[in-house]
Amino acid sequence: MDLGRADLGPPLASGRTADVFDLGDGRVLRRYHSGIPVEREVAYMEHVARHGLPVPRVYAAGGTDIVMDRIDGVTVRDAFAAGVIDIETGAAFLVDLLNRLRRIPAPSGTGSTLHLDLHGENILVTSGGPVLIDWANAENGDPDLDLAISATILAQTILEPDEAAIEPAVRVLLDLVLAHADGDPRRGLDEALARRRANPTMSAAERDRIPAAGELVRAAWSAARN
């Protein structure tokens, strides 16, 4: 598939790994910066959609491109900042999606389906409810790893100096997620920390804070469950 590199206009959104362009007719193009195997990502999206999980519909995929539904909504993070939802609602979205994913069998039949990047910037709040996007990291495996990675990402946000303004709210969010999500993040935490440390899009400073993030998750889990 080749939609060309010109005439797409400025991206609707840009992230560390991909840009999103409006194609009109309610569709968008997600274009990765490097050769991520999009067919595998699409297979996971179609698999979870068959099990009722809210994800964008995919129309075509190939190379570094995925054409999918344009979802009219804002991220959980932006919805909270704008006062559209409160922190309890945001936590409920994360918990519900993590728990529903836990119950979706892996396409291979071994383990569960894992998103492995489930956090507030990958959940869009729409009039019909939350929609989970960005399935590039999806795998089969132990669902406690999914919970551990989500918790680690929240802990990293708490420790990020540039996020000081939202740090108190994210602490509450982490506590609520760990109090109500199924499973035990400690079972997958060492692997979650290793995966986050290996993430090539993070800075050296972000990697340096990963051990502290792990300790924060362990402490928050103990406080939430005692």
N, C-alpha and C positions, 0 to 999 in steps of 0.2 A: 504494500500500500504506500502510495506517495502522493501526499497532498501539496507538495511543493513547499518551498521555503519563503515564498514572497506572497504579497497581497493578503496576508492574514491580519495586518494591523497590529496595534500594540496588544500585549496579552491582558486578559482579564485579571489574571493572577500569576505570580511568579514565586516559585519556591526554590529550595536548595537543589532539587533534582529534576524539576519539570516546570514548564510554562503551560498555561491554559488559555486558549484562544476561542473567541465566539465565532461560530460558523453560521449563525442564523438558524431559523426554523427550529429553535429550541434545542440546538445541539452545540456541543463544544468539542474542541480538539485538545487533548492532553498530550503534549510533546515532551519527551524526556530529553535531557541534555546529553545523555550518553546511552550506550546500547543495553538498556534493560529489557529483558524478554517479556514483551507486553502480552504475548499470547498466554503465558502462564498466569499472569495477573488477571486477565479476562476470564480464564477458566475458573478461577476462584470466585470472581464476582458472580458469574453465572451460576456456580454451584450454590453459593449462599442465598442468592435470589430465589432459587428453587425451594429453599427451606424457609422462605418468608422474611429474610433479613432485608432491611431497606438499603438498597444500593442503586447507583445510577444504571440505567439500561445502556448496554453497549450495542452500537450499530456496526462498527467495523474496527479492525485492529491490525497492525502490522508494522514491522520496523520499530521505530521509536514512538509511534502514534496510536492513540486510542480515540475514537469518535464515540461520544456518549451523550446522554441527556444533559442539558443544562439544568442544574438544580437551583431553583430560586430560593435562596436562604442565606443565612450568615453562620459563621462558625459559632460553636458554643462560647468560645472566648469572647468574640465580638458581641454576641447576644447578651452575655453577662455585662460587659463593659457598657453597653447601651441601655441596660436596665430592662431588656426584653424578658430575660429569665433571671431567677435568683440562683444562688450557688447550690441550693438543695436540688433544684430542677436539673442543673447541669450535672451534678453527681448522679442523679437518677438515670439520666441518659447514658452515662458511661457504664454504670452498673448493669443496666438492662442489656446493653449491647454485649458487654463481656459475658454476662450469664447466658444470653441467647447463643452466642458463638460457642460457648462451652458445650452446648447440647447439639451442635451441628457436626455430624461425623465428617472426618476428613474424606476427600474424594477417593483416596486410596483405600479407605476402610479401616485404617490404623490410626487411632488417636482422634483428636478433634481438629476442626479448622481454626487456624490462628491468624489473626490480623497482624499482630506484632508491631503496630504503630498506632494503637487506638488511644487517642487523646483529644482534647477539646478543639484542636485546630483541624482535625480530620472528621469532625462531626458537624454536619450542616443542620441548622434548625430551620425547618420549613413549616408551612401551614399544615402539612400532613404529618408532622412529627420529625424526628431526627433521621438523617441519612448518613451512612458511613461511607467515606470516600478513601481513596489512596490505598490500594491493595497491593502495592509493589512488593511488600515484605511478606506476603501471605505464605504460610507453610502448613504442613500437618504436624501435630505434636501434642504435647501436654498443655492443657489450657492454663495451668498455673504459670506457665512461661508468659502467656499473653497478659495475665494480671500483673506479673512481676515487671514486665516492660512498661506497662501503663503507669504503674506506681513509680517506677524509676524516672520516667519522663516528668511526672509531676514533681518528684523530689528535685530533679535537676532544675526545674523552673523556680522552685523555692530558693535554691542556692544561687541562681543567676543574678549577679549584681544589677543588671539592666532591668530586671523584673521586680525591683523592690516595691513598686507601687501596688502590684497585685499579689505579693508574697503572702499576706495574711489570708486572702481569699483562697489561694491555692493550698495553703495548709489545711484549711477547712475542707476543701475538696478532696484532698488526699485522705484525710481522716474518714470522711463519709464513704468514699469508695472502698477503703479497706474494712470499714465496719459492715458493709452491706453486700459486697461482691462475694460470690461463691468461691471456694478454693482457698489456698494458702500461698501467698506470693513468695514466701521464704523457700519453697521447694524449687522455684525457678529463678531465684534471685541471682545466684552466682552466674548462671548463663546469661541472664538479662544484662548484668553489668558488663560481662565480656563482650556481648553483642553491641552494647552502646559504646564501649571503648573502641571497638573496631569500626564504628561508623565513620566513613571517610569525609562526611560533610561537617563534622564537628571540629571546632578549634582545639588547640592544645589546652587552653584554659578550661574549656568545657570538659575535656577528658580528665583533667586533673581533679575536677570536682566529683567524678563518678564514685569513688570510694565513699565519700561523705554522703552522697545520695543514697547509696546502699544502706548505710547506717541509719539514715533518716527513715527509710522504708521499714527497716526492722523495728525501730523505736515506735513508729506510728502504728504498725501492726500490733505490737504488744499493748499499746495504749488503747487501741480500738477494740481489742478482744478481751481485755481484762476489766 
